[in-house]
């Protein structure tokens, strides 16, 4: 979850590291820090809070000369409070070695207790244990720094990647890959280490992935890779790739927040997906993504869907689609729960793993568990390229959402929904549960979806007005039935994430089984009620809320006079088939959360306590 950057080159090192931290800040922003080797001596600066505080407190008028390498870090706190002492980089006791780290050392307490006999610790972090352990060996004359690092790695348990610079070897950045993502950025007379491609976009688009169990030693003029035993890894096993993103995508442009920009990018994302997987709505083709000849998906008898957070809501929608149109059961699990409830995967099962980053720790572990249990095939829905999850998958469907900087997912959620719907149609064709004529009709109706979404997003003022009206309320209910129930969960999550308001989603049929006790004039209820076979039941729920004096914000299909008359406020969404409603009803909920958070003065793109990519358990 934390952001890591390393630099070996001749450009202004502080500018490179600080600007890189700003582009990595969505990975964590509790604190930040920088360490540099200058004139073969280690110096460092760190601060709680966001990167601008680090600059204001320590770096504003600073210029570094005669440097060789530097590392930087932006933190999402796990072990230890987000303060100056626990910020990275963490230093060895003799202040010769510095480390920045992403992940968790599971046996840090055991290692720390052994080292405390001869070592003074200054932080509460598990990170400091790593650097103290490395220096424990490096300070002995019989070991080179490389050997010391390998010896330390043999004692460290848990998924954790880190970079180290040291006075023992002042022209090298050591980068250790164990679970969490790390790449080498390849520039002209300069090289980088980063946990995310976004950090290096202004300088180079060429990169290569460091693999698990490898140590990269990066210098200004090149790199070398060894394994954890210190043995060289052949360069031919690492083929450089090109970053597909652009610097323009990583900038806000004229938008106040990335989140609003990304909401507005959703029509283009939908069009891109349709072009890639449905020939602009004319012919469904997943062959490049699924290599169908080898997968034999038609023989699958059950789907298990793993996901966390927003992706879990997308998975819940997919369950309705798969069971209705493919005629096979689908189970949806929160990844962390599946791992520990000893779920069972069988040879006839297909696993659908949903993750924006492809690095989500619990989802990745669920995939690995299913493979060990003998699940037939794993299909991953991922936005990022070359992720850990991809390596464990039999097929990968890319979300094609482009860079998503805002921590609260918007365009990737919509991309997941459309990808899952197209996959459902693909499975219905393979299983012969949908006629060719019906399939063609459904693909044809998708062709207008991007323009419908684009038109809706041109009229945000009404939603902004509603957000202002209700922004002083402290709690919200979101209710829906069928396909609208997961949308209710997603709407509530968005409001929690960025507005910091109490919000809860419920299946509307459960309202009278307890939650209605909380409904009164101080509890607005958002009813997701597009045209569907449960519409009349939703109207009954709306009346139940009105009878308790609850304020009602209805999300309804355009032209719905009944909802307009019954609700306190009504937001109309484009008219689509009921089975496509999740692709449009989520739009006003994204905007309602966005404008509420903005009105309340929240940090929309970097909400407190959150990070974009959850790479720890």
N, C-alpha and C positions, 0 to 999 in steps of 0.2 A: 504494500500500500504506500509506503514511503517512496519519495523520489530521490534517485541517485544520479549524479553526474560527475564525470572525471574528465580532465583536459590535459593534454600534452601537446604543446605547440608554441607559437611565437606571438599570437594575438594578445590583446589586453586580457589577461586571465581573469581579472575581476569582472569585466564586462561579460565575458563568455559564461562564467559560472553564475553570476547574478541573473542574467537574462534567461539562462537555462532553468534556474530554480523557479522563476516566474512561470515558465511554460510547464513546469512539472507540478505546480502548486496544487492542482486538483487531486494529486495523489496523496496529499497530506499537507496541513498548513498550521500545525500546532507550534512548530518552531523550525528554525533553519540555521545552517552554519556552513562555513567554508574552512578548509585547511589547505595550505600551499607550502611547497618546498621552495625556499628562496635562499640563494647562496648556500645551498646544502643544509639549511636549517629549517625546521618545521615551525610554522606560525599558524594560528587559527583564530577565528572569530565566530561567535554564535549568539543567538538570541531567541527567547520565546516569542511567539506570535509569527506573523507573516513576514515574508522576505523584506518588505519595505522597512520593517523595524530593524532588521539586521543591517540594512544599508544606513539608516538614519543613526543608529547607535555606534556603528563601528567602521563603516566603509566609505562614508560620504566623500571625504577628502583624501582618501588613501590611494596610493599608487604603488604597485609592486614591481620592482626591477629584478632582473637576474633570476627569474623563476624557472623551474623545470617542469613541475607537475602540480596539479591541484585537484581537489575533490570537493563536492558540495552535496547538501542533503536538505530535503524538506520533509518534516516528520509527521506521521500519524501515530500518536502515542499508544504504546501497549504497556511496557514495563516502566513505570515511573511517570509522575505528573508532567505535563508539558511546561517545563520551565528551563531556565538557562543551564542548570546543572545537567539535566537529562537530555538536552539538545545534542544532536550530532554536529560535528565529529566528536567522538570520544577518544581520549588520549591514553597512552600507556603511562604508567607511574613516572617513568623517566622522561616523558614528553618527547620521545624520539619517533613514535609511531602513532598515526591517526587512522581512524576507521569511520566509515559511514555504512549503514546497514539497513536492510529490509527483510523482515521475517521475524522468526522467534527461535531462540535457543532454548530447547525444551529442558535441557539438563543444566541450565545456567547456575541454579542454586548449588548443585553438587560441585561444579567446577569452582565457583566462587569460594565455597567453604575451604577447599584445598588451597587456593591461592592466597587466601587471607592471612596465612601464616607468614607470608613474606611480602604481601602486596597491600597497599592502601587503595581502597576504592572511593570514588567521589560521587558516583551517581547511583540511581536505583535501577539502571537499565541492564538488560541482558547483553546489550551491545558492548559495554565496557569489559565484560568477561572475556569476549573474543580477543580484543586488542591486548588485554593484560596477559592472556594465555599465550598469544603469539610472541609477545615481548619476553615472556618468561623463558621461551626457548631461544629467541634471537639474541638475548644478552649473553648466551653461552658461546664461548669462542669456537667450539667444535661444530656449530651449525651456521650455515649461511641463512640469509633471511628466507630464501625460497624453501629451504629444508625446515626452518622453524614454522613456516606457514603450513606446510604439509603435516607436520607433527601435531599442530594444534587442531587441524581439521579432523584428525582421527579421533579426537575426544569430543567434538561438537555434535550434538544431536538436534534434529529439527530442520525444517525447511527455512533456510536463510541465505541470502546472497549479500555480498558486501564488497567494498573496495577499500584498499589500504594504500597509504603512502608512508614512507619511512626514511629517516636519515641514514639507515643502513644501506639503502639502495635508492638514492635521491632522484634518479631520472626515470623511475618506473612507477606506473600505477598497477597494483595487483588487484585483479577483479575475480572474485570467487562466485561461481554460479551453483546454487543448490536450491532448486525449487523456484525461487522468485526470478522474474525475467531480468536479463542483462544483455546488452548488445555492445558491439564495438562499432563506432562510427569512423569511417575511413575518409579522411580529408586529404588535402594537398599540403604536405609538410606539417600536418597536424592530425591527431587522432583523439577519439573520444571514447568514454564509457558512459552508458546511460541505461536507466531502467525503462525508458520510454523513447520511442523515435521522435516524439514531438520536441524533445530537448535539443536535438541536433539539426533540425530542419533548416535553420538559417545558414548552416555551414556545409552540410553535405547530405546527399540522399543515399549514399552507399553505406551499407552496414552489413554485418554478419552476426548471427546469433551465437552466443556462448552457450554450450550445452551443459546439462547437469553433470556434475562431477569434474568440471574443468576449471582451470585457473588461467586467465589471460593476463599477460604481462605486456602492458601497452606503453610505448615510448613515442616521442615525436616522430621518429623516422620508421616506425613499424610496430609489429607485435609478435608475440610468441604465445603458444598455448600448450599447457601441460595438464596432465591429469592429477588427481589428488595424491598420487604416489610420486609425483615429480617427473614422470616420464613424458617426453614430447608427444604431442598430438599432431599428426600430419596436417599441413595446411590445406591439402586437397580435399579433406573431409569438411571444410568450411567454405562454402561458395558464397561470395558476396551477393547481396540483393539490393534492389532499389526501393526506397520508400515511395509508396503510392500517394501519400498525402501531399498537400502543398502548404506553403507558409500562409497563403491567403485563408485557407481553411482554419488555421490555428489562430487567426486574428478576429477580433470582434467587429472590425469595420466601424460602421456608424451606430451599431447597436449599443444600448446601455449595458446589456449583459449577454454572455454567451448563450444562456438558456433561451432567451427570446429569439436570438439568431437561429438557434438549432430548431426551435419550434417552427420558424418560418422556412427552414430548409426541408421540411417533411414532404412537401409535394415533389420535390426533385428526388428525394430518396425513394419514394414510391415509384416514380417513373423509372428510375435506375434499376430497381428490382424487377419491375415488369419487363423491361427490355432484356435484362440478363436471363431471367428464368421463364418468361412467358412470351418472348418475341413480341413485346408491346401488346400483349393480350391476344395473340393469334394462335400460338402453339406452345404448349407446356414442354419445357425441356430442362430436366435436371441432370442430364447425362454428364456434363463436365464436372458438376459438383459431387455427384453420387457414384459415378462409375458403375451404373446399375447392373452391368453384366456380371460383376463379381459379388454384388451385395445380395442379390436374390431376395429383395424385400417382400415380394409377394407371399413368401412362406411365413412371415412373422405373424404371431398369434396374439401378441400383447405389446403395448408400448409403455415404457416407464420414462417419465419426464423428470429430470433433475434441474433445479434452478434455485436462485436466491433472489430476494427483493423483487424489483420490478420484473425481472425475467420470470420469476415464479408466477406472477399474474399473467404473463403471456402464455405460460405453460397451462394454466387453468383454462384459458380460452381455447387452447389447442385441444384439450381433453374433450370439450363439447364437440368440436369439429370432427375429430378423429372417430369418436364413438358413433356419431350420427352418419357420417359419410363413408367411413372405411369399414364400419361394422366390426371393429375389434376393441376390446377394453383398453383403456388408457388410465394409468395411475400417475398422479402428479405429486412429487415429493419435494419438500424443502430439503436441499442437499444435505445440510448438517444433520437433519433428523434421519434421513435414509441411512447415513453412515453408521449411526449408533443404535438404530432400532433393529439392526441385523436383517435388513430387507433381503429378499432372495431374487436373483435374476436367473433365468433359465435359457436354454438354447433356442427356444422359440421366441424370445423377447428381443425387441428393439429398444435401445436406449436413446432418448433425445436429450442432449445436454445443452442447456441454454446459458450463455455467458457472453456479455459484451466484450470483455477483455480476453476470454479464453484462458485466464489465469486464476479465476475464482477458486480459492483453495478447497472449499467444501465440495463444489461441483466436480472439480478435477478428481478429488478423492473418491467421489461416488462413481465416476466413470471407471477409475482404476479397479474399484471393488467389483463392479459389474463384469469387467473383463476377466477378473480372476474367477468369478463365479460361472463364467461360461456363457454370458449373454451373447446372442447371435451377432448383433451388429450395434455399433455406436455411431450415431449421427450427431454432430455438434453444430450448433447455430452460433456463429462467432462473428464479431465485427472486425477484430484485429487479425492480422496475418502472422503466421509462424509462431503461434502460441503453444503453450505446453499441452493444452487440451487437444489441439490438432494432432499431435504426435500419437495420441491414444485413441484416435477416432478412425473408423472405417470410411467415413464420408464427412465432408464439411460443407455446410451451406453458409455462405457469407451474407451478413446482414447488409453490407454495402452502404452503411449509413455515413461513412466518412468519419473524420475526427469528431468526437463528442467531448467537449471540454467541461461543460456544466456538470456538476456532480450528480444532480438529479436527472436521470435519463429521460429523454423525450423522443428524439428521432430514432434512437436505436430500439426503443420499445415498439414504435409503430413498424419499424423494419422487421423486428422479430415476428410481430403479428402477421404481416403480409407473407413473410417467408414460411411461417407455419401453415398458413392457409393454402399457399401454393403447394407445399409439401403434402398436405392432406389431399388435395386434388390429384397429385402425383400418385399417392398410395391408392386412392379410389380407382384410378385408371388401372394400376397394377393388379388390384384385387377384383377388378371388374364389378365394382359396386356402384359405378356411375357410368351412364351411357356416354358414348362419344359426343352425341348431340348436346347432352346436358353439360358436359365438360366444356364444350365450345361456347355454350351460352354463358357459362360462369366466367370464362376467360374474357369474353367480349365485354361483359359488364364491368370488369376490372379496369378496362382501358380508360374510363372516364374518372376513375377515382382521384388521380393527381389533380385534375382541374377542379373537382368538387372541394377537395381540401384546400387548394389555393384560394378559391373563392371565399370559403369560410374564414380563412385567416386574414382576409382583407377587412373584416368587420370586427375588430377587437374592442372598439370603444364601449360597446354595450356590456361586455364582460368586465372591462376595467371599472365601469360604473357600479356593477353589482359587487365586485370585490371591495370597492370603497365603502359601500353600504354595510357590508358584513365584516369588515376587517376588525371591528372592535369586539366581536364575539370571541369567546374563549374556547368553544368546542363545536364540533360538527359531526353529524352522521352522514354517511353515504350509503344508499341502499340501491339494490338492483336485483333482478331475477335472471336466471339463465346466463346467457352470454354477458349480461350487464353486471352480474355479481363481481367477476374479476375486475371489471372497470371501476366498480365502486371501491374495491380494495386499492386500486392504483390511484384513484383520485384522493383517497384519504392519505395514502403514503406521500403523495406529492405535497400535500398541505403540511403534513408533519415535517417532512424533510427540510423544506425551505422557509416556511412561515413559523415553525416552532409552535403550532397550535395543536391542541388535542383533536384528533380526527380518527374516526373508526369506520371501517366498511363492514356491512352486514348483508347477507342474503335477505331480501325484503320479507320473505316468508317467516323469518326468524324474529322479526321485529316484536311481535306480540309475545314471544317466549322469553321476555326479560328486558331487552334493550329499550323498549318503549317507556320503561319506568323513568328514563332520563330525559324524555322529550318534554320540553316546555317552551315558553316564549323566548328563552335564552339559548335554545339549542337548534340552530338551523339544520335542516335535513335536505341533503342533495339527493334527489330521486332521479336515477338514470332510467328513462322510460321511453325508448324509441318504439316505433311501431313493431309489434311482435305478437306471438300468441299468448304472451303473459301480460299484455298491456292493460286489460281490464283489472287484473289482479293488482297491478301497480297503482292503478287509480284508487282501488280500495285502500291500499297502504297510504296513499297520499291523504285520503279522507281521514284515516286513523290519526295521522300526524296533525292534521288541521284541528281535529276534535280535542287534542291536547295543547292547542295554541302554539304548536311548533311552526317556525318559519320554513317555508318550502322554496327551494331553488330547483326547478325542474329542468332536466336535460331531455328535450323532446324533439321529435321529427318536425321539420318545417311544415307549417300549416296546421299543427295540432291545436285546435281551438279549445278543446276540453282541458288540456294541460295549462294553456295560457289563462283560462278563466279560474282554474282551481289553485294555481301556485301563486306565491307572493312575487316570484320572479321566474321568468322562463327564458332559457337559452335554446334556440333552435339549431339543430344540426342538419346537414344535407340528407335528403331522402335516399336511402340505399336499401337493398335487401336486408332483412333482419339478421341474416348470418354474417353480414359485413358490418353490422352496427358498431362492434368494438373499434373499428378503424376510424370512426368519426366521433363517437361519443366521448372518447378520451381527450379530444382536442380542447373543448371548453374547460375540462378539468385541469389540464396543464396550464391554461391561461389564467384560470381562477386562482390557482396556487401561485403562479408567477406574480400576478398583480397584487394579490394580498401580501405576499412577502415583500414586494417592492414598496408598497404603501406603508408597511410596518418598519421599513428601514433595515430589513434583514440582508445579510450577505447572500444573495441569490445563488451565485455560482459556486461559492465555497461555504456552505452552511456548517455550523459548528458541529464538531465531533464526527464528521463524516469524511470519507475519501472516495474517490472514483472507483478504484480497482481494489477489491477486498481479497488480498493475497495471503491473509493469515486466517487461522480458524477463529 
